[in-house]
Every structure is written in C-alpha cells, then in structure tokens.
Amino acid sequence: MRVYGLDFTSAPRRGKPITCVAATLIEQALHVESLVVFECFDTFENFLGSPGPWIAGMDFPFGQPRKLRENLGWPDSWGEIARLVGDMSPEEFEGLLTEYREPREPGDKHHRRDTDVLAHSQSPMTLFGVPVAKMFYRGAPLLERCKVNIIPCRPLNKDRYVVEAYPALVARRYIDKTKYKSDDRRHQTPVRADARRKLLDALQGPRLEKDFGLSLDLPDGLTGEFVADASADCLDALLCTIQSAWAWTLRDQNYGIPAGVDQTEGWIVDPGLLSESDVKAVRSLG
C-alpha cells in the first residue's frame, strides 16, 4: 500500500512548502522512499487526484468543534460545512471567528473538539501562533473538492484515503516534551538537532512495533536530511506517515477510530487516543 504523510501549511511557498513523505507499507514494514514538496495548492491538488490506492495522513484539523457549529447554526454535514467555508474569503472566515470570540468569557473563546481534548492539541479556531484555523480554511474545502475518502468525515467508495494526523503525539511518546524544531533561526540549536536524532533512533527501534505494530525502514540519506532540517517539516511528515500507516493496518477496525465519534468534527488517528475500552472494542472487530 502506498502511504503518505504531509506536513501542511496554509500558505505554501518555496521557503515553506507542504512537505510530503512517500512510503510503501508491506505487511507491517513501512519502507520510506522519498520526500516530495508542494510549493502551491495547485500541485498539492494534483497530488490528491493521483491514482490510488493510497492513504495519506495530514496534520491539520479536518473539522470544527460541535459547539461552534451549533452556535453558528452551521449544517451537520461535513461536506456542506466545507463548501460553506470555501465560499468565504479569508477575511470573511477570520472575521467570523473573531466576531464570535470577542463577546465570550475567557476560557470559552476557543472551543476544542473531542479529539483535541484527548490529544492536548489546540482549538481549530486558532488564528495566531500556529494558525490551525487558517489551515482548516485552506485544507477542508480543497479535500471536499477532490472527492477523496475522508475518514471519518466523509467516507466515499474511493481508493484514495485521507486521515487526520498530529505528529506531536508521536514525538511525545519517544522524547516527551523535548523541543526538537523551530522556524526561528535563533532557536535552531544543536540541542534540538540531538532531539531529532534521538527521535529518529527511537522510531527505528523495537518500541515502534510495540506502539504502532510497525517497523520502519529509513534510508541513511533521508535520516541525515531529517536531522538537518531544523524546522522538522520533513520529520513531522514522517510522523504523519507512521500514523496513517497505523490507521491502514486497522482499516477493518474503523481505522483505529472509536465508535460513536462526531464524524463532522473529525478524529486524529493515533493509538494514544484509544482508551482501554476502545482498544478492546477495536480488537473485538478484528
């Protein structure tokens, strides 16, 4: 099976492209083959239209929180919301979120999805810092147009699968909260390079099989490239590849997604978001 992991950005360009790791999953072995970059949305959309079968993990929120949707009177359908947002200009979308937040009490301005609470990830309404709201604005309508099989938001009878990934979850397993990346040159230190090297060493060790049921085959040349990339866009794309491969191994068990999740919110695929009861339920389906 072809497996991809993508480090997404809301404004792809030569200096900060959408970064993609391409791999092949043979049984439980994930063979990493190459790095690909998309410097504009046109080339990224062309990739989404490429023939299947393949599965891709992308690190941006596919949906918005239920509370926001209900308060704004948005439809329940993920596709309708993606088209609604896609018809807005960037200024209209950002203005909508800003106007919604302003009158609300502190602590109730940025809602989180169920999966965000479990993953300790920020609200998909966030416009500053890591602007994941802008990533949603750019990414969700594009996915909707491409008619790929979006798990669990919009399942289709297609052989191109897209799942939501969150590389921080993988990194935390192996290096805890150690900082390993920065886009700011002042913080691109040897200490962070060592953290990237330590993370890569862990991914090629026995714990990956224990945690994800996978082994990783990573060419030496790419290992050096992942360590050298101080922004860690390449490394984050690799972590997304691992999550999407794990989801594919559980395709007959709902891609490792617990039963009863809000499909319109979406879900991050990662074994760390399964409770003990979820794990038993997933295993009983196998």
N, C-alpha and C positions, 0 to 999 in steps of 0.2 A: 504494500500500500504506500502511495506517495503521501508524505506528511510534511506540513509546513508550519513554521512559527513566525509570526510577524510582530515586530516592534513598530507600533502605529504612531503617527503624528498627524495633527490636524492641519499642518502646513508643510507638506513635503517639498523639499528643495535639494539642491546639490549638497549643501552643507549639512542637511538634516533630513535624509530620505526616510521613507518607510523601508525598514530593513527586514529581510526575509531569509530564514534558514531553510534549505531544502534537504529532505532526508527520505530514506526508504525504510519502512518497517517490515522486516521479515521475521515472522513468528514474534518473538519477544525482543528481538535485537533491532535497535534503532541505528541505522547507518547514516551518518551525516555526510552530505556530499558537497554542498556548495553554499555560498552566500549570494543573494541577489538583492539589488536595491531598486526602489521605485521613486524617482525624483518628482513625479507628479501623479495626480489622481488618474489621469488617462491611462498610464501604463499599469497602474495598480488595478484599474477596472478591467483592462485586457487580461491580466493575470486571473482575475476572478471568473472570466469567461473561458479560460483554458479547459480543454477536455479532461474529464475525470477518468477513473476515480481518484479522489484525493480528499484529505481533511486538513484544515488549517486552523490554528489557534491564534487569535488576535487579541492584543491587550488594550481593549477599550470597552467601555460599558455599552452593551447592546440595547439596554432599556433604561427607563427612568423609574423612580420609586412609585409604588402604588399610591401613596399619599399625595404626591404631586399630581399624578394623573387624575385622581378623584377630585381634588380641589380645583383643578383647571377644567374639569368636565371633558377630558380627553376620552376618545373611544377606548374600548377594551382590546381591540385588535392591534397587535404589534405592527402589522403592515400598514394599517390606517394611520397610526402614530408616525411611523417612519415617513409616510408620504406627506402628512401634515407638517412635520418639521422640515422636510425637504422643500416645501413650498415657501418657507420663510427665508428672508435674507439673514445673513449672520447677525446684523444689527437688531432685527426683529426678534430673533431667538434669544440673544443675550439680554435684550431689553425685557423680554417676557420673564426670564428668570430673575433679573434684578428687581423688577417691579413686584414680583411675587414675594421675594425675600424681605424687602425693606420694612413692611409693617409688622413682620412676625417677631415674636420674642426670641431673645438669644437662646440658642440650643434647639430652635425649631425653624431655622432658616435653611439648612441643608439636610434634606431627608436622605436616608440610605435605604437601599434595597435589602432584602433578607440576606442575600449572598454577600453584600458589602459588610454587614454586621459580623458575619462569621469570619470573613476574610480580613477584617480590620482594614478595609480599603475605604478611600474617601467617597463622599457623595458624588454621583454622576451629575449633580447640579453645579459642581465646582467650576468656576470660570477662570480662576487665578492660581498661581503656583504651577501645579501640573493640571492644565485646563481640560479635565476629562469631559466636561460638558461640551466643549468645542469638538473633542474627538467623537463624542456621540453624534453631534450635529453633522459632522462630515461623514462619519462611518456608517451609521444606521441607514440613511436614505440610499447610500451607494450599495449596500448589501441588498436592500429591498429591490433596487432596480435590476440587480444582476441575477435574481431568481436562484440563488444558491440555497441549499438546505441549511437553515439556521437553527441550531439546536440550543434550547428548546423553543425559541421564539416563533419560528415559522418552519415547521417540518414540511418538506416537499419530496416528491418522488424524483429526486435528482441524485447523481453520484458525486456531487461536489458538496462537502460538508464544512460548515464553519462553526467553531465553538469559541466561547469567550475564555480567554486565558488571563492570568495575573502572575507575572514572573516573580514578584516579591514573595509569594507563598513558597515557591521552590527554594529561593535563596535563603529564606529564613530557616528552612529545615536544616541547612548544612553550615551556614555561617551566622545564624541567629540574626541580630540586627546590625551586624558589622557593615559599615558603609563600603560599597565597592564601586561606585560610579559617581560621575558628576559631569555636567556640560560646562561647568565653570573651570577654566584652566587653573585658577588658584587652588582648587581642591582636587586636582588630578595628581595625586601623590603616589609615591612608591608603596605606601601602606595600603592604599586602595588597589593597586596592581597586585599586591600579595594576596589580598582578599579575593580578587577574581581568580587567581591561580589556585587558591585553596578551594574555592567553589568548584572549579573545573576538575580538580583532583577528586573531590567527593562524588561528582557526577559520574566519574569513570570507575568508581569503586562499588563494593557489594551493597551499599545502602540503597542505591537506586533501584536495584532489583527488589529489595525488601519493601521499599516505599511505593514504587510505581510498577513493579513487575516487569521492568525493562533493563536491558543492558545498553550501554552507549558506545558506539564505535565512532571516534572522532579523529580525523586525520591530524597528524602532527602540525602541518602548516596552518590549519584553522585554529588549533589550540593557541599557537603564538599570536594569531590575529585577534582572538577573543581576549587574550591578556592585554595586548597592546591598545585595544580600543577603550580609552578612558571613559567614554560616555556609556560604555557597556550596552549600546544598542544591539550589537551582534550577540552578546551573551544573553541579553534579555530575550532576543528572538529564539535562541536555543532553548531557553527555559520554557517558552511558549510551545516549542516543538515537542518537548517532553510531555507537557500537559495534554496536547492534542493527541499524541500517540497513546497516552494512557486512556484517554476517552475512547479512542478507536478500539482498544482491546476490550472495552466494556460496552461496545455498541449494542450487544444483545441484552444488556442490563441498563438500558436508558442512558448510555454513555457516562455512567457513574453519577448521574444526577438523581437526587432523591425524588421519590414520588410526591406529587401534590405541590410542587413549587409553582410560583406565579410565572407562567410562561412569558407574559408580556414584560416582566421585569428582566428576565434572562437569568443565567446562572454561570458562575465561574467553575470550570471543570478542574477539580483537584481533589485528591484523596483526603486532604486535610480538612475539607468541608463536610465530610461524611461523619455523622455521629455513629456510635456503636450500633444503634438500631438500624441506621441507614446501611451500614456495612452488611449486617445480617440479611436485610431485605434484598440488597444487590446480589449477595451470594446465593440467596434462595431462588433468584431468577435464572441463575446460570445453569 
